Amino acid sequence: MNSLPTCAMWSIIAGAVLSPVLAFLMAIAVEIFIGVLKDAGILEFLAVGAISWLLLRKLRVRPCGSASVET
């Protein structure tokens, strides 16, 4: 008796063969999405928000009595 059923073996082979194709299609979808955001002018707004969040997160004051979580 085989340790792996035939359909499972073919699924693994198909996944290995199709993974580069799916990665390429995902990259194209991301490029299209970024292009749409650029055309709408939203990309700059998101970039400014992300940079602001990165710069200002250190300045946030924690309420009294709250300790940072450490393990």
Biopython code that builds the backbone (N, CA, C, O; Angstrom):
import numpy as np
from Bio.PDB.StructureBuilder import StructureBuilder

atoms = [
    (1, "MET", "N", (0.839, -1.181, 0.000)),
    (1, "MET", "CA", (0.000, 0.000, 0.000)),
    (1, "MET", "C", (0.884, 1.244, 0.000)),
    (1, "MET", "O", (1.837, 1.339, 0.773)),
    (2, "ASN", "N", (0.565, 2.175, -0.857)),
    (2, "ASN", "CA", (1.321, 3.425, -0.938)),
    (2, "ASN", "C", (1.091, 4.265, 0.307)),
    (2, "ASN", "O", (0.003, 4.266, 0.882)),
    (3, "SER", "N", (2.137, 4.983, 0.714)),
    (3, "SER", "CA", (1.986, 5.855, 1.873)),
    (3, "SER", "C", (1.280, 7.150, 1.502)),
    (3, "SER", "O", (0.767, 7.845, 2.379)),
    (4, "LEU", "N", (1.245, 7.489, 0.205)),
    (4, "LEU", "CA", (0.621, 8.718, -0.262)),
    (4, "LEU", "C", (-0.347, 8.375, -1.382)),
    (4, "LEU", "O", (0.058, 7.772, -2.376)),
    (5, "PRO", "N", (-1.619, 8.744, -1.248)),
    (5, "PRO", "CA", (-2.572, 8.457, -2.321)),
    (5, "PRO", "C", (-2.168, 9.144, -3.629)),
    (5, "PRO", "O", (-1.462, 10.153, -3.628)),
    (6, "THR", "N", (-2.628, 8.580, -4.729)),
    (6, "THR", "CA", (-2.268, 9.095, -6.051)),
    (6, "THR", "C", (-2.732, 10.529, -6.248)),
    (6, "THR", "O", (-1.993, 11.352, -6.789)),
    (7, "CYS", "N", (-3.957, 10.837, -5.811)),
    (7, "CYS", "CA", (-4.469, 12.197, -6.015)),
    (7, "CYS", "C", (-3.647, 13.210, -5.212)),
    (7, "CYS", "O", (-3.436, 14.332, -5.673)),
    (8, "ALA", "N", (-3.188, 12.834, -4.030)),
    (8, "ALA", "CA", (-2.350, 13.736, -3.238)),
    (8, "ALA", "C", (-1.009, 13.950, -3.917)),
    (8, "ALA", "O", (-0.474, 15.059, -3.905)),
    (9, "MET", "N", (-0.468, 12.907, -4.501)),
    (9, "MET", "CA", (0.815, 13.029, -5.198)),
    (9, "MET", "C", (0.683, 13.978, -6.390)),
    (9, "MET", "O", (1.545, 14.832, -6.597)),
    (10, "TRP", "N", (-0.386, 13.836, -7.173)),
    (10, "TRP", "CA", (-0.585, 14.705, -8.323)),
    (10, "TRP", "C", (-0.863, 16.138, -7.882)),
    (10, "TRP", "O", (-0.480, 17.077, -8.579)),
    (11, "SER", "N", (-1.508, 16.321, -6.760)),
    (11, "SER", "CA", (-1.752, 17.677, -6.245)),
    (11, "SER", "C", (-0.442, 18.352, -5.875)),
    (11, "SER", "O", (-0.255, 19.537, -6.148)),
    (12, "ILE", "N", (0.453, 17.618, -5.264)),
    (12, "ILE", "CA", (1.765, 18.167, -4.897)),
    (12, "ILE", "C", (2.559, 18.514, -6.152)),
    (12, "ILE", "O", (3.195, 19.566, -6.209)),
    (13, "ILE", "N", (2.530, 17.649, -7.147)),
    (13, "ILE", "CA", (3.245, 17.901, -8.401)),
    (13, "ILE", "C", (2.660, 19.125, -9.106)),
    (13, "ILE", "O", (3.403, 19.977, -9.594)),
    (14, "ALA", "N", (1.341, 19.210, -9.159)),
    (14, "ALA", "CA", (0.694, 20.349, -9.812)),
    (14, "ALA", "C", (1.024, 21.651, -9.072)),
    (14, "ALA", "O", (1.254, 22.681, -9.706)),
    (15, "GLY", "N", (1.047, 21.610, -7.756)),
    (15, "GLY", "CA", (1.394, 22.799, -6.982)),
    (15, "GLY", "C", (2.820, 23.241, -7.230)),
    (15, "GLY", "O", (3.097, 24.436, -7.328)),
    (16, "ALA", "N", (3.723, 22.286, -7.331)),
    (16, "ALA", "CA", (5.131, 22.620, -7.589)),
    (16, "ALA", "C", (5.315, 23.199, -8.983)),
    (16, "ALA", "O", (6.127, 24.103, -9.179)),
    (17, "VAL", "N", (4.570, 22.686, -9.945)),
    (17, "VAL", "CA", (4.696, 23.176, -11.314)),
    (17, "VAL", "C", (4.033, 24.539, -11.473)),
    (17, "VAL", "O", (4.551, 25.399, -12.186)),
    (18, "LEU", "N", (2.905, 24.743, -10.822)),
    (18, "LEU", "CA", (2.148, 25.978, -11.006)),
    (18, "LEU", "C", (2.573, 27.108, -10.068)),
    (18, "LEU", "O", (2.153, 28.245, -10.280)),
    (19, "SER", "N", (3.373, 26.853, -9.059)),
    (19, "SER", "CA", (3.718, 27.908, -8.109)),
    (19, "SER", "C", (4.450, 29.085, -8.754)),
    (19, "SER", "O", (4.150, 30.223, -8.392)),
    (20, "PRO", "N", (5.386, 28.890, -9.682)),
    (20, "PRO", "CA", (5.987, 30.066, -10.326)),
    (20, "PRO", "C", (4.974, 30.874, -11.141)),
    (20, "PRO", "O", (5.046, 32.102, -11.189)),
    (21, "VAL", "N", (4.047, 30.189, -11.769)),
    (21, "VAL", "CA", (3.021, 30.880, -12.556)),
    (21, "VAL", "C", (2.139, 31.704, -11.626)),
    (21, "VAL", "O", (1.834, 32.860, -11.922)),
    (22, "LEU", "N", (1.733, 31.124, -10.516)),
    (22, "LEU", "CA", (0.893, 31.853, -9.570)),
    (22, "LEU", "C", (1.637, 33.025, -8.947)),
    (22, "LEU", "O", (1.041, 34.077, -8.718)),
    (23, "ALA", "N", (2.923, 32.867, -8.669)),
    (23, "ALA", "CA", (3.720, 33.969, -8.130)),
    (23, "ALA", "C", (3.824, 35.099, -9.150)),
    (23, "ALA", "O", (3.739, 36.270, -8.781)),
    (24, "PHE", "N", (4.006, 34.769, -10.411)),
    (24, "PHE", "CA", (4.074, 35.778, -11.464)),
    (24, "PHE", "C", (2.751, 36.530, -11.587)),
    (24, "PHE", "O", (2.741, 37.756, -11.699)),
    (25, "LEU", "N", (1.643, 35.804, -11.566)),
    (25, "LEU", "CA", (0.333, 36.450, -11.643)),
    (25, "LEU", "C", (0.072, 37.331, -10.436)),
    (25, "LEU", "O", (-0.539, 38.391, -10.572)),
    (26, "MET", "N", (0.521, 36.919, -9.256)),
    (26, "MET", "CA", (0.355, 37.738, -8.058)),
    (26, "MET", "C", (1.176, 39.024, -8.177)),
    (26, "MET", "O", (0.712, 40.091, -7.777)),
    (27, "ALA", "N", (2.390, 38.929, -8.724)),
    (27, "ALA", "CA", (3.221, 40.123, -8.905)),
    (27, "ALA", "C", (2.560, 41.094, -9.879)),
    (27, "ALA", "O", (2.598, 42.305, -9.663)),
    (28, "ILE", "N", (1.962, 40.584, -10.936)),
    (28, "ILE", "CA", (1.255, 41.451, -11.881)),
    (28, "ILE", "C", (0.062, 42.114, -11.198)),
    (28, "ILE", "O", (-0.189, 43.300, -11.414)),
    (29, "ALA", "N", (-0.674, 41.371, -10.381)),
    (29, "ALA", "CA", (-1.829, 41.938, -9.681)),
    (29, "ALA", "C", (-1.397, 43.050, -8.723)),
    (29, "ALA", "O", (-2.077, 44.070, -8.610)),
    (30, "VAL", "N", (-0.277, 42.858, -8.038)),
    (30, "VAL", "CA", (0.221, 43.888, -7.121)),
    (30, "VAL", "C", (0.631, 45.133, -7.903)),
    (30, "VAL", "O", (0.349, 46.252, -7.473)),
    (31, "GLU", "N", (1.289, 44.954, -9.043)),
    (31, "GLU", "CA", (1.678, 46.098, -9.873)),
    (31, "GLU", "C", (0.458, 46.865, -10.354)),
    (31, "GLU", "O", (0.465, 48.096, -10.354)),
    (32, "ILE", "N", (-0.587, 46.162, -10.763)),
    (32, "ILE", "CA", (-1.817, 46.814, -11.208)),
    (32, "ILE", "C", (-2.448, 47.577, -10.051)),
    (32, "ILE", "O", (-2.913, 48.702, -10.234)),
    (33, "PHE", "N", (-2.470, 46.983, -8.869)),
    (33, "PHE", "CA", (-3.056, 47.625, -7.699)),
    (33, "PHE", "C", (-2.290, 48.895, -7.341)),
    (33, "PHE", "O", (-2.901, 49.915, -7.025)),
    (34, "ILE", "N", (-0.962, 48.844, -7.388)),
    (34, "ILE", "CA", (-0.149, 50.027, -7.091)),
    (34, "ILE", "C", (-0.390, 51.108, -8.153)),
    (34, "ILE", "O", (-0.445, 52.292, -7.823)),
    (35, "GLY", "N", (-0.532, 50.719, -9.396)),
    (35, "GLY", "CA", (-0.828, 51.679, -10.452)),
    (35, "GLY", "C", (-2.159, 52.377, -10.251)),
    (35, "GLY", "O", (-2.275, 53.584, -10.462)),
    (36, "VAL", "N", (-3.163, 51.615, -9.843)),
    (36, "VAL", "CA", (-4.480, 52.206, -9.578)),
    (36, "VAL", "C", (-4.390, 53.180, -8.404)),
    (36, "VAL", "O", (-4.980, 54.259, -8.451)),
    (37, "LEU", "N", (-3.659, 52.810, -7.356)),
    (37, "LEU", "CA", (-3.506, 53.713, -6.211)),
    (37, "LEU", "C", (-2.767, 54.988, -6.608)),
    (37, "LEU", "O", (-3.108, 56.072, -6.135)),
    (38, "LYS", "N", (-1.760, 54.870, -7.470)),
    (38, "LYS", "CA", (-1.028, 56.051, -7.929)),
    (38, "LYS", "C", (-1.925, 56.965, -8.744)),
    (38, "LYS", "O", (-1.899, 58.183, -8.566)),
    (39, "ASP", "N", (-2.709, 56.396, -9.626)),
    (39, "ASP", "CA", (-3.605, 57.204, -10.453)),
    (39, "ASP", "C", (-4.658, 57.909, -9.610)),
    (39, "ASP", "O", (-5.076, 59.018, -9.943)),
    (40, "ALA", "N", (-5.085, 57.286, -8.537)),
    (40, "ALA", "CA", (-6.103, 57.878, -7.668)),
    (40, "ALA", "C", (-5.493, 58.880, -6.696)),
    (40, "ALA", "O", (-6.228, 59.636, -6.060)),
    (41, "GLY", "N", (-4.169, 58.906, -6.565)),
    (41, "GLY", "CA", (-3.525, 59.831, -5.649)),
    (41, "GLY", "C", (-3.543, 59.359, -4.213)),
    (41, "GLY", "O", (-3.230, 60.130, -3.306)),
    (42, "ILE", "N", (-3.900, 58.122, -3.992)),
    (42, "ILE", "CA", (-3.999, 57.592, -2.629)),
    (42, "ILE", "C", (-2.644, 57.124, -2.123)),
    (42, "ILE", "O", (-2.407, 57.097, -0.915)),
    (43, "LEU", "N", (-1.760, 56.757, -3.029)),
    (43, "LEU", "CA", (-0.472, 56.192, -2.632)),
    (43, "LEU", "C", (0.351, 57.186, -1.814)),
    (43, "LEU", "O", (0.975, 56.804, -0.824)),
    (44, "GLU", "N", (0.357, 58.454, -2.219)),
    (44, "GLU", "CA", (1.094, 59.465, -1.469)),
    (44, "GLU", "C", (0.497, 59.658, -0.084)),
    (44, "GLU", "O", (1.222, 59.823, 0.897)),
    (45, "PHE", "N", (-0.817, 59.636, -0.013)),
    (45, "PHE", "CA", (-1.498, 59.791, 1.276)),
    (45, "PHE", "C", (-1.134, 58.643, 2.218)),
    (45, "PHE", "O", (-0.873, 58.868, 3.400)),
    (46, "LEU", "N", (-1.116, 57.431, 1.704)),
    (46, "LEU", "CA", (-0.751, 56.281, 2.523)),
    (46, "LEU", "C", (0.710, 56.327, 2.934)),
    (46, "LEU", "O", (1.052, 55.951, 4.056)),
    (47, "ALA", "N", (1.580, 56.787, 2.032)),
    (47, "ALA", "CA", (3.006, 56.876, 2.357)),
    (47, "ALA", "C", (3.240, 57.895, 3.465)),
    (47, "ALA", "O", (4.015, 57.638, 4.387)),
    (48, "VAL", "N", (2.584, 59.039, 3.385)),
    (48, "VAL", "CA", (2.729, 60.062, 4.431)),
    (48, "VAL", "C", (2.200, 59.530, 5.757)),
    (48, "VAL", "O", (2.809, 59.764, 6.801)),
    (49, "GLY", "N", (1.091, 58.829, 5.729)),
    (49, "GLY", "CA", (0.535, 58.258, 6.957)),
    (49, "GLY", "C", (1.449, 57.218, 7.571)),
    (49, "GLY", "O", (1.608, 57.180, 8.791)),
    (50, "ALA", "N", (2.055, 56.368, 6.744)),
    (50, "ALA", "CA", (2.956, 55.335, 7.260)),
    (50, "ALA", "C", (4.211, 55.949, 7.853)),
    (50, "ALA", "O", (4.669, 55.519, 8.911)),
    (51, "ILE", "N", (4.775, 56.951, 7.184)),
    (51, "ILE", "CA", (5.973, 57.607, 7.699)),
    (51, "ILE", "C", (5.655, 58.334, 8.998)),
    (51, "ILE", "O", (6.441, 58.288, 9.945)),
    (52, "SER", "N", (4.518, 58.999, 9.048)),
    (52, "SER", "CA", (4.126, 59.699, 10.274)),
    (52, "SER", "C", (3.947, 58.720, 11.428)),
    (52, "SER", "O", (4.370, 58.990, 12.552)),
    (53, "TRP", "N", (3.325, 57.596, 11.150)),
    (53, "TRP", "CA", (3.112, 56.611, 12.209)),
    (53, "TRP", "C", (4.454, 56.088, 12.723)),
    (53, "TRP", "O", (4.640, 55.927, 13.929)),
    (54, "LEU", "N", (5.384, 55.826, 11.808)),
    (54, "LEU", "CA", (6.690, 55.319, 12.224)),
    (54, "LEU", "C", (7.444, 56.341, 13.074)),
    (54, "LEU", "O", (8.127, 55.968, 14.028)),
    (55, "LEU", "N", (7.326, 57.619, 12.740)),
    (55, "LEU", "CA", (8.044, 58.644, 13.480)),
    (55, "LEU", "C", (7.386, 58.971, 14.812)),
    (55, "LEU", "O", (8.075, 59.260, 15.790)),
    (56, "LEU", "N", (6.068, 58.928, 14.857)),
    (56, "LEU", "CA", (5.362, 59.373, 16.052)),
    (56, "LEU", "C", (5.047, 58.261, 17.046)),
    (56, "LEU", "O", (4.613, 58.547, 18.162)),
    (57, "ARG", "N", (5.250, 57.013, 16.674)),
    (57, "ARG", "CA", (4.891, 55.929, 17.604)),
    (57, "ARG", "C", (5.787, 55.921, 18.835)),
    (57, "ARG", "O", (5.358, 55.465, 19.895)),
    (58, "LYS", "N", (6.995, 56.403, 18.728)),
    (58, "LYS", "CA", (7.896, 56.463, 19.884)),
    (58, "LYS", "C", (7.494, 57.580, 20.843)),
    (58, "LYS", "O", (7.807, 57.514, 22.031)),
    (59, "LEU", "N", (6.804, 58.604, 20.340)),
    (59, "LEU", "CA", (6.440, 59.748, 21.160)),
    (59, "LEU", "C", (5.155, 59.526, 21.963)),
    (59, "LEU", "O", (4.817, 60.331, 22.831)),
    (60, "ARG", "N", (4.448, 58.445, 21.674)),
    (60, "ARG", "CA", (3.205, 58.166, 22.377)),
    (60, "ARG", "C", (3.470, 57.904, 23.847)),
    (60, "ARG", "O", (4.370, 57.138, 24.190)),
    (61, "VAL", "N", (2.703, 58.525, 24.706)),
    (61, "VAL", "CA", (2.870, 58.365, 26.142)),
    (61, "VAL", "C", (1.937, 57.261, 26.619)),
    (61, "VAL", "O", (0.752, 57.247, 26.287)),
    (62, "ARG", "N", (2.485, 56.337, 27.401)),
    (62, "ARG", "CA", (1.655, 55.267, 27.951)),
    (62, "ARG", "C", (0.973, 55.757, 29.215)),
    (62, "ARG", "O", (1.554, 56.540, 29.966)),
    (63, "PRO", "N", (-0.247, 55.311, 29.462)),
    (63, "PRO", "CA", (-0.938, 55.693, 30.690)),
    (63, "PRO", "C", (-0.194, 55.152, 31.914)),
    (63, "PRO", "O", (0.521, 54.154, 31.832)),
    (64, "CYS", "N", (-0.376, 55.827, 33.037)),
    (64, "CYS", "CA", (0.279, 55.400, 34.279)),
    (64, "CYS", "C", (-0.215, 54.015, 34.670)),
    (64, "CYS", "O", (-1.400, 53.711, 34.529)),
    (65, "GLY", "N", (0.675, 53.192, 35.152)),
    (65, "GLY", "CA", (0.319, 51.871, 35.619)),
    (65, "GLY", "C", (0.363, 50.804, 34.556)),
    (65, "GLY", "O", (0.251, 49.620, 34.875)),
    (66, "SER", "N", (0.525, 51.183, 33.293)),
    (66, "SER", "CA", (0.592, 50.155, 32.257)),
    (66, "SER", "C", (2.054, 49.830, 32.000)),
    (66, "SER", "O", (2.861, 50.716, 31.718)),
    (67, "ALA", "N", (2.370, 48.599, 32.097)),
    (67, "ALA", "CA", (3.741, 48.153, 31.894)),
    (67, "ALA", "C", (3.861, 47.523, 30.513)),
    (67, "ALA", "O", (2.885, 47.008, 29.968)),
    (68, "SER", "N", (5.042, 47.568, 29.964)),
    (68, "SER", "CA", (5.245, 46.910, 28.686)),
    (68, "SER", "C", (5.248, 45.392, 28.909)),
    (68, "SER", "O", (5.645, 44.901, 29.966)),
    (69, "VAL", "N", (4.805, 44.688, 27.910)),
    (69, "VAL", "CA", (4.700, 43.239, 28.027)),
    (69, "VAL", "C", (6.045, 42.635, 27.661)),
    (69, "VAL", "O", (6.539, 42.818, 26.549)),
    (70, "GLU", "N", (6.627, 41.919, 28.600)),
    (70, "GLU", "CA", (7.892, 41.254, 28.348)),
    (70, "GLU", "C", (7.789, 39.811, 28.826)),
    (70, "GLU", "O", (7.108, 39.513, 29.808)),
    (71, "THR", "N", (8.461, 38.943, 28.133)),
    (71, "THR", "CA", (8.425, 37.541, 28.535)),
    (71, "THR", "C", (9.784, 37.095, 28.995)),
    (71, "THR", "O", (9.957, 35.938, 29.376)),
]
sb = StructureBuilder()
sb.init_structure("model")
sb.init_model(0)
sb.init_chain("A")
sb.init_seg("    ")
for serial, (resi, resn, name, xyz) in enumerate(atoms, 1):
    if name == "N":
        sb.init_residue(resn, " ", resi, " ")
    sb.init_atom(name, np.array(xyz, "f"), 0.0, 1.0, " ", f" {name:<3s}", serial, name[0])
structure = sb.get_structure()
